[in-house]
Amino acid sequence: MKQRGIWLVVALLALVVAGWYGWRARTPEPVAVAPEAAAPKVAEAPPAAPPAASAPPIRHPLEAASQAAASAPLDPQAVLIDLVGRKAALSALQLDDFPRRFVATVDNLGTPRAPSRIWPVVPAAGRFTVEPRAGGQAIAVDNARRYASFVALVESVEPRRAAQAYRRLYPQFQQAYADLGYPNRYFNDRLVDVIDLLLATPDLDAPPSVHLPPINGPLQPERPWVLYEFDDPALASLAAGQKMMLRLGPAHARRLKARLTEFRRLVTAAPAAAR
């Protein structure tokens, strides 16, 4: 299957999805020109949308960070190290141009493709594996072990602290979202929509069946395991982030959904309840 690839929270709470576990696309991915010449080229700009007469109403307004939080360093790297620790931040996250990586990946998780080269997290080690099943193949049960450390890291982050850090960095996320081509859109609305999409991922009792598509021509791929597709057309048509959730395995997916549900509540709650 194609590798597909949230700022820390959804990157840590799904990703992600956000996260260390997508399939790479089989076709070359276009490289978008970053809005600033000095910024790394990490985000793929979406197709240009027709100019809107006015911005759509904000559905999930996010209150400003508290005075105490606002006085803390707003450097993304410092905020992330404070949240998950230096060792985890340096080994698990892509800290360079993190706001742009996070925003682009959140947006991509709700689309057919989430290119791994712009993820805000480091892809998992190892390779995707399958095992025999009557009439074909399925994702190997042991494949879920690749993501055990990722799930453990997610669950080590207290949701309220993650939500507070998200608010502190939100101006940078909003600017990155505008730079992606959404100057009249509110990023927190998009993030909540993507969380809802991930939460709507089907709950499976067992790893789904997969297959390799026909490979025409004399040349064989060097890494055929990146080409697997779901047998079920309904699963094959899911968004990139939902396919990632399925690949995690049923137990990991349930645990991440619980964290996503709590984080969603914190970024959509009234200010007094969210602090």
C-alpha positions, -999 to 999 in steps of 0.1 A, spaced: 0 0 0 10 35 -5 29 50 24 9 79 37 16 95 57 -6 161 138 20 192 153 30 171 181 -4 163 194 -20 147 165 14 136 152 18 120 185 -18 110 190 -24 93 156 -5 108 130 0 113 124 -8 99 126 2 109 124 31 91 125 58 66 119 38 42 97 25 52 62 30 36 28 50 55 3 33 66 -29 41 46 -60 43 76 -82 67 105 -80 55 133 -57 58 169 -69 79 192 -48 61 225 -40 80 258 -38 80 270 -2 65 305 3 98 318 18 130 313 -1 149 304 31 124 279 44 128 242 37 106 228 9 85 205 30 49 212 21 29 204 -10 7 233 -19 -29 223 -26 -46 232 -59 -54 268 -61 -89 276 -50 -111 303 -65 -110 335 -44 -137 337 -18 -158 367 -12 -153 363 25 -138 339 50 -160 310 62 -172 313 98 -148 298 124 -164 267 138 -139 259 166 -123 291 178 -92 286 199 -87 310 228 -53 327 232 -27 311 255 -27 321 291 -4 348 302 19 323 319 21 302 288 26 332 266 57 342 286 74 308 279 97 304 249 77 301 216 105 284 197 88 252 185 118 230 193 119 243 229 82 238 233 84 202 220 115 193 241 96 206 272 66 185 263 81 151 255 117 154 267 149 161 248 157 125 239 122 117 225 120 151 206 154 146 189 149 110 180 112 108 171 104 143 157 115 162 126 122 195 143 133 215 113 104 238 101 81 219 124 50 241 121 50 237 83 55 200 85 28 196 111 2 217 93 9 201 59 7 166 73 -26 173 92 -41 186 60 -28 156 40 -41 130 64 -76 139 52 -67 133 16 -56 103 -5 -19 110 0 3 120 30 40 121 17 63 108 43 91 133 34 72 161 50 60 143 82 67 160 115 78 125 129 105 101 120 92 70 101 93 37 119 121 13 114 116 -20 96 93 -29 68 57 -37 63 50 -74 65 21 -97 56 11 -133 64 -10 -159 46 -47 -160 50 -73 -183 34 -75 -171 -2 -48 -145 0 -28 -124 24 -34 -100 54 -13 -75 73 8 -96 97 -2 -94 133 34 -88 143 35 -58 121 18 -38 149 49 -42 171 67 -17 150 45 10 164 45 0 201 71 27 211 51 53 192 19 44 210 38 44 243 52 79 235 17 92 227 3 79 260 31 94 279 20 130 269 -7 144 292 -34 157 269 -39 190 288 -2 199 285 -3 190 248 -33 212 243 -16 241 261 15 237 240 -7 236 209 -23 269 218 11 285 224 23 276 190 -10 281 172 -1 315 156 27 297 138 4 269 127 -22 294 114 5 312 94 18 280 80 -18 270 70 -22 304 52 12 298 34 -1 264 22 -28 282 2 -56 287 28 -54 324 38 -91 326 46 -93 293 65 -89 285 102 -64 257 109 -80 245 141 -112 238 122 -92 216 98 -74 198 126 -108 190 143 -122 177 110 -92 155 105 -94 141 141 -131 134 134 -121 115 102 -95 95 121 -120 86 148 -144 74 121 -119 48 109 -136 14 109 -129 -7 139 -116 -41 127 -114 -73 147 -84 -85 128 -58 -71 104 -73 -66 69 -66 -86 38 -42 -70 13 -27 -78 -21 0 -67 -45 -13 -51 -77 -2 -66 -110 33 -55 -120 36 -51 -158 69 -51 -176 102 -69 -170 115 -47 -142 104 -58 -107 103 -33 -78 131 -34 -53 107 -29 -24 75 -46 -34 61 -43 2 54 -6 -3 29 -15 -31 3 -35 -11 -33 -24 -14 -64 -33 6 -86 -60 -8 -118 -44 4 -127 -15 -19 -143 4 10 -110 4 29 -90 11 -2 -110 43 -7 -103 57 28 -82 88 34 -45 84 41 -48 90 78 -75 63 81 -53 38 63 -26 46 88 -49 38 117 -58 5 102 -22 -4 97 -14 2 134 -35 -28 144 -68 -29 162 -54 -26 198 -31 4 190 -59 21 170 -83 19 199 -57 34 223 -49 62 199 -86 70 193 -90 74 231 -63 100 232 -76 118 200 -110 120 216 -96 137 247 -75 161 227 -104 170 205 -124 179 236 -96 202 248 -92 221 216 -130 226 211 -140 233 248 -149 267 262 -118 286 274 -125 280 311 -128 243 306 -98 239 283 -72 254 307 
